[in-house]
Amino acid sequence: MYGYQCEYCDGIVQERVVAQEVFRHRLGFVILEHMPIGVCNKCGYRYYHASLLHRVEEIMVKKRSPERVESVPVFAFA
């Protein structure tokens, strides 16, 4: 699935399992855990397989229930 050249540098995109990744969706945010993504071994740019993005869509339109819900603190910049 991975192993191709990065579109931003001359690095190679390799599969890496990440602990958490946050996705923004038109309906909000979702965090996926322990998932494989593509990461450039030189610049670190992240690539996502279409099946992963379909899973985000499923979750956000409530076809799947989350394992848990996290609370996120919000602070003003000033």
Buried (B, 14 or more C-beta within 10 A) or exposed (E): EBEEEBEEEEBBBBEEEEEEBEBEEEEEEBBBEEBBBBBBEBEEBEBBBEEBEEBBBEBBEEEEEEEEEEEEEEEEEE
